[in-house]
């Protein structure tokens, strides 16, 4: 039996004093589409259900820069731990009421981190050719999948950064303030917590979006513009140890 979902909070519900991993997520674009619950439920880890806001659930397409991934309290790695990444994620809640995300795909530009995440954490990382270009108030994120496929999964996203969001709406908090990851390891559901300061968010305008990553991740064809486009310069993040859910 599932407990009621925990409240959505813009700050993490608990600090992580002894991190398993440290990293920074920088130059993020948050693109979101509303999707039917019936379409996403079969794609979620067993033991979770779609998390909803006013009866609706969402898929997020989020390109960004991963910066200096490090283990424990050690300094982050400058080259292998720094690379562009683009995620396709769904919104989840488990039987204990913990809200989180489930990743359908994580395209990244460094092969060794991709292999480490696939082997060590059983996460669906994929090796891709990627680039992030900054020009004034625009950011352009490109990716073309290399391995393991399907090929040619790709994306090209350009956003124009707007004004700071001083008072995000409840939906904007719902889509961004996520303090854990649900995933399955050896047939068991695990929850990987994270903690960081409140997201510094800005409005963003979608200039260009050509992609088939959502379809490659198993979602039915999604048409139309995203209903939410946001940007964040980023945050420093701590990830805790996985817990059985």
Kinemage of the C-alpha trace (Angstrom):
@kinemage 1
@onewidth
@group {chain A} dominant
@subgroup {mainchain}
@vectorlist {calphas} color= white
{ca unk a 1} P 0.000 0.000 0.000
{ca unk a 2} L 1.391 3.404 -0.969
{ca unk a 3} L 1.659 6.191 1.575
{ca unk a 4} L 0.600 9.709 0.622
{ca unk a 5} L 3.357 11.580 -1.247
{ca unk a 6} L 5.633 13.753 0.854
{ca unk a 7} L 5.322 17.535 0.408
{ca unk a 8} L 7.140 19.244 -2.454
{ca unk a 9} L 9.841 21.395 -0.857
{ca unk a 10} L 12.221 23.809 -2.657
{ca unk a 11} L 14.999 22.844 -0.215
{ca unk a 12} L 16.131 19.247 0.436
{ca unk a 13} L 14.244 17.498 3.238
{ca unk a 14} L 17.517 16.364 4.857
{ca unk a 15} L 21.227 17.241 4.491
{ca unk a 16} L 23.760 14.716 3.223
{ca unk a 17} L 26.756 15.007 5.536
{ca unk a 18} L 28.656 11.979 4.189
{ca unk a 19} L 28.188 12.028 0.400
{ca unk a 20} L 28.872 9.086 -1.829
{ca unk a 21} L 29.343 11.428 -4.800
{ca unk a 22} L 29.782 15.157 -5.301
{ca unk a 23} L 29.263 17.053 -8.543
{ca unk a 24} L 27.859 20.250 -9.983
{ca unk a 25} L 24.986 20.509 -12.464
{ca unk a 26} L 25.511 23.651 -14.559
{ca unk a 27} L 23.822 25.478 -17.454
{ca unk a 28} L 20.599 23.483 -17.255
{ca unk a 29} L 17.596 23.833 -19.535
{ca unk a 30} L 14.379 22.273 -18.207
{ca unk a 31} L 11.895 21.348 -20.947
{ca unk a 32} L 8.661 19.645 -19.885
{ca unk a 33} L 5.662 18.143 -21.641
{ca unk a 34} L 2.498 16.827 -20.035
{ca unk a 35} L 1.988 13.127 -20.778
{ca unk a 36} L -0.798 10.603 -20.021
{ca unk a 37} L -0.188 8.559 -16.884
{ca unk a 38} L -1.075 5.391 -18.794
{ca unk a 39} L 1.829 6.026 -21.193
{ca unk a 40} L 4.499 6.462 -18.521
{ca unk a 41} L 3.402 3.969 -15.849
{ca unk a 42} L 4.768 0.891 -17.725
{ca unk a 43} L 8.164 2.604 -18.057
{ca unk a 44} L 8.664 3.234 -14.315
{ca unk a 45} L 10.614 1.040 -11.884
{ca unk a 46} L 8.455 -1.583 -10.188
{ca unk a 47} L 7.296 -0.236 -6.833
{ca unk a 48} L 6.752 3.316 -8.076
{ca unk a 49} L 3.811 5.095 -9.677
{ca unk a 50} L 3.653 8.338 -11.670
{ca unk a 51} L 3.916 11.415 -9.474
{ca unk a 52} L 1.261 13.952 -10.393
{ca unk a 53} L 0.493 17.626 -10.013
{ca unk a 54} L -3.222 18.385 -10.091
{ca unk a 55} L -3.803 15.029 -11.746
{ca unk a 56} L -1.149 15.417 -14.477
{ca unk a 57} L 2.301 13.907 -14.881
{ca unk a 58} L 5.207 15.061 -17.033
{ca unk a 59} L 8.301 14.055 -18.968
{ca unk a 60} L 11.408 16.205 -18.714
{ca unk a 61} L 14.126 16.683 -21.334
{ca unk a 62} L 17.059 18.303 -19.538
{ca unk a 63} L 20.411 19.141 -21.147
{ca unk a 64} L 23.196 20.510 -18.935
{ca unk a 65} L 26.887 20.386 -18.008
{ca unk a 66} L 28.068 17.829 -15.487
{ca unk a 67} L 31.057 19.366 -13.678
{ca unk a 68} L 33.803 17.678 -11.644
{ca unk a 69} L 32.219 14.441 -10.471
{ca unk a 70} L 34.025 13.234 -7.348
{ca unk a 71} L 33.812 10.340 -4.887
{ca unk a 72} L 33.167 10.937 -1.192
{ca unk a 73} L 34.864 14.196 -0.147
{ca unk a 74} L 37.664 13.965 -2.715
{ca unk a 75} L 38.109 16.781 -5.245
{ca unk a 76} L 36.096 16.342 -8.398
{ca unk a 77} L 37.784 15.019 -11.523
{ca unk a 78} L 38.389 17.871 -13.999
{ca unk a 79} L 38.307 16.034 -17.375
{ca unk a 80} L 36.638 12.642 -16.986
{ca unk a 81} L 34.221 14.131 -14.466
{ca unk a 82} L 33.232 17.106 -16.631
{ca unk a 83} L 31.052 16.666 -19.710
{ca unk a 84} L 27.740 17.607 -21.362
{ca unk a 85} L 24.736 15.434 -20.546
{ca unk a 86} L 21.082 15.228 -21.609
{ca unk a 87} L 18.480 13.368 -19.562
{ca unk a 88} L 14.975 12.088 -20.250
{ca unk a 89} L 13.186 11.697 -16.935
{ca unk a 90} L 9.792 10.858 -15.473
{ca unk a 91} L 8.343 11.767 -12.076
{ca unk a 92} L 7.856 9.067 -9.459
{ca unk a 93} L 6.601 8.336 -5.974
{ca unk a 94} L 7.309 5.111 -4.082
{ca unk a 95} L 5.418 3.137 -1.466
{ca unk a 96} L 6.952 5.235 1.329
{ca unk a 97} L 5.690 8.436 -0.271
{ca unk a 98} L 9.139 9.604 -1.385
{ca unk a 99} L 9.049 11.722 -4.503
{ca unk a 100} L 11.789 11.343 -7.089
{ca unk a 101} L 12.628 10.870 -10.729
{ca unk a 102} L 13.231 7.842 -12.922
{ca unk a 103} L 15.588 8.216 -15.859
{ca unk a 104} L 14.675 6.662 -19.188
{ca unk a 105} L 17.985 7.724 -20.729
{ca unk a 106} L 21.083 9.708 -19.800
{ca unk a 107} L 23.219 10.701 -22.784
{ca unk a 108} L 26.750 11.724 -21.775
{ca unk a 109} L 29.909 12.663 -23.670
{ca unk a 110} L 32.516 10.642 -21.690
{ca unk a 111} L 32.712 6.886 -22.244
{ca unk a 112} L 34.375 5.910 -18.941
{ca unk a 113} L 31.744 7.620 -16.730
{ca unk a 114} L 29.043 6.034 -18.924
{ca unk a 115} L 30.509 2.572 -18.349
{ca unk a 116} L 30.985 3.206 -14.614
{ca unk a 117} L 27.364 4.345 -14.187
{ca unk a 118} L 25.973 1.447 -16.222
{ca unk a 119} L 28.016 -1.169 -14.377
{ca unk a 120} L 28.131 0.309 -10.877
{ca unk a 121} L 24.660 1.875 -10.604
{ca unk a 122} L 22.729 0.087 -13.399
{ca unk a 123} L 21.643 3.461 -14.785
{ca unk a 124} L 20.709 3.816 -18.488
{ca unk a 125} L 23.683 5.969 -19.476
{ca unk a 126} L 24.531 6.166 -23.178
{ca unk a 127} L 27.674 7.428 -24.872
{ca unk a 128} L 26.968 10.344 -27.214
{ca unk a 129} L 28.760 13.022 -29.159
{ca unk a 130} L 27.700 16.223 -27.397
{ca unk a 131} L 28.355 19.953 -27.321
{ca unk a 132} L 27.161 22.980 -25.381
{ca unk a 133} L 27.630 26.390 -26.988
{ca unk a 134} L 27.030 29.665 -25.132
{ca unk a 135} L 26.526 32.934 -27.016
{ca unk a 136} L 25.303 35.864 -24.966
{ca unk a 137} L 21.937 34.917 -23.480
{ca unk a 138} L 21.486 31.765 -25.611
{ca unk a 139} L 22.553 28.171 -24.971
{ca unk a 140} L 22.625 25.488 -27.654
{ca unk a 141} L 22.875 21.829 -26.658
{ca unk a 142} L 23.508 19.139 -29.280
{ca unk a 143} L 23.843 15.372 -28.972
{ca unk a 144} L 24.174 12.384 -31.313
{ca unk a 145} L 24.151 8.912 -29.781
{ca unk a 146} L 27.139 6.644 -30.309
{ca unk a 147} L 26.593 3.586 -28.100
{ca unk a 148} L 24.713 1.423 -27.339
{ca unk a 149} L 21.818 2.885 -29.326
{ca unk a 150} L 19.284 3.193 -30.699
{ca unk a 151} L 20.988 5.195 -33.409
{ca unk a 152} L 20.572 7.847 -34.688
{ca unk a 153} L 19.033 9.195 -31.454
{ca unk a 154} L 19.839 12.892 -31.337
{ca unk a 155} L 18.826 16.326 -30.076
{ca unk a 156} L 19.432 19.976 -30.823
{ca unk a 157} L 18.005 22.430 -28.295
{ca unk a 158} L 18.492 26.205 -28.164
{ca unk a 159} L 17.073 28.381 -25.399
{ca unk a 160} L 17.238 32.117 -24.726
{ca unk a 161} L 17.670 32.958 -21.036
{ca unk a 162} L 15.173 35.375 -19.533
{ca unk a 163} L 14.488 37.072 -16.225
{ca unk a 164} L 15.106 35.457 -12.819
{ca unk a 165} L 12.169 33.664 -11.233
{ca unk a 166} L 11.774 35.263 -7.819
{ca unk a 167} L 8.652 33.259 -6.935
{ca unk a 168} L 8.411 29.944 -8.824
{ca unk a 169} L 4.930 28.473 -9.073
{ca unk a 170} L 4.020 25.237 -7.269
{ca unk a 171} L 4.257 23.412 -10.612
{ca unk a 172} L 7.756 24.801 -11.257
{ca unk a 173} L 8.862 23.558 -7.841
{ca unk a 174} L 7.233 20.178 -8.584
{ca unk a 175} L 9.229 19.823 -11.819
{ca unk a 176} L 12.609 20.927 -10.462
{ca unk a 177} L 12.793 20.267 -6.694
{ca unk a 178} L 13.512 16.543 -6.830
{ca unk a 179} L 15.506 15.044 -3.979
{ca unk a 180} L 15.985 11.464 -5.088
{ca unk a 181} L 16.300 8.944 -7.896
{ca unk a 182} L 14.323 5.715 -8.153
{ca unk a 183} L 15.968 2.853 -10.014
{ca unk a 184} L 16.105 -0.934 -9.951
{ca unk a 185} L 19.212 -2.962 -9.124
{ca unk a 186} L 19.081 -6.790 -9.209
{ca unk a 187} L 15.298 -6.680 -9.218
{ca unk a 188} L 15.039 -4.434 -6.149
{ca unk a 189} L 13.901 -0.835 -6.032
{ca unk a 190} L 16.493 1.621 -4.701
{ca unk a 191} L 16.322 5.302 -3.822
{ca unk a 192} L 19.403 7.505 -4.276
{ca unk a 193} L 19.001 10.821 -2.387
{ca unk a 194} L 20.560 14.134 -3.356
{ca unk a 195} L 20.850 17.542 -1.713
{ca unk a 196} L 21.688 21.018 -2.977
{ca unk a 197} L 20.645 24.612 -2.414
{ca unk a 198} L 17.366 25.891 -3.805
{ca unk a 199} L 17.422 26.041 -7.591
{ca unk a 200} L 18.223 29.516 -8.968
{ca unk a 201} L 15.688 29.525 -11.825
{ca unk a 202} L 15.145 31.841 -14.770
{ca unk a 203} L 12.490 32.044 -17.419
{ca unk a 204} L 13.616 30.770 -20.826
{ca unk a 205} L 12.358 30.936 -24.388
{ca unk a 206} L 12.659 27.877 -26.594
{ca unk a 207} L 14.324 29.006 -29.822
{ca unk a 208} L 14.834 25.582 -31.419
{ca unk a 209} L 14.098 21.971 -30.469
{ca unk a 210} L 14.766 19.087 -32.822
{ca unk a 211} L 14.987 15.759 -31.054
{ca unk a 212} L 13.921 12.121 -31.026
{ca unk a 213} L 15.221 11.232 -27.558
{ca unk a 214} L 11.712 10.973 -26.087
{ca unk a 215} L 10.653 8.477 -28.739
{ca unk a 216} L 13.938 6.558 -28.405
{ca unk a 217} L 13.257 6.267 -24.652
{ca unk a 218} L 9.965 4.477 -25.334
{ca unk a 219} L 7.447 7.298 -25.096
{ca unk a 220} L 4.697 7.607 -27.699
{ca unk a 221} L 5.073 10.481 -30.120
{ca unk a 222} L 4.842 13.822 -28.307
{ca unk a 223} L 3.842 16.775 -30.442
{ca unk a 224} L 3.735 20.474 -29.765
{ca unk a 225} L 5.814 22.870 -27.738
{ca unk a 226} L 6.814 22.043 -24.157
{ca unk a 227} L 4.437 23.541 -21.603
{ca unk a 228} L 7.342 24.710 -19.400
{ca unk a 229} L 10.814 25.988 -20.346
{ca unk a 230} L 13.197 27.076 -17.582
{ca unk a 231} L 16.930 27.682 -17.196
{ca unk a 232} L 19.281 27.487 -14.233
{ca unk a 233} L 22.969 28.443 -13.986
{ca unk a 234} L 23.276 25.430 -11.695
{ca unk a 235} L 24.027 24.069 -8.250
{ca unk a 236} L 26.647 22.030 -6.388
{ca unk a 237} L 25.187 18.644 -5.468
{ca unk a 238} L 25.773 15.896 -2.921
{ca unk a 239} L 24.454 12.375 -3.523
{ca unk a 240} L 23.930 9.958 -0.672
{ca unk a 241} L 24.183 6.176 -0.615
{ca unk a 242} L 21.436 4.171 -2.322
{ca unk a 243} L 18.704 2.871 -0.021
{ca unk a 244} L 16.336 0.016 -0.642
{ca unk a 245} L 12.859 1.400 -1.153
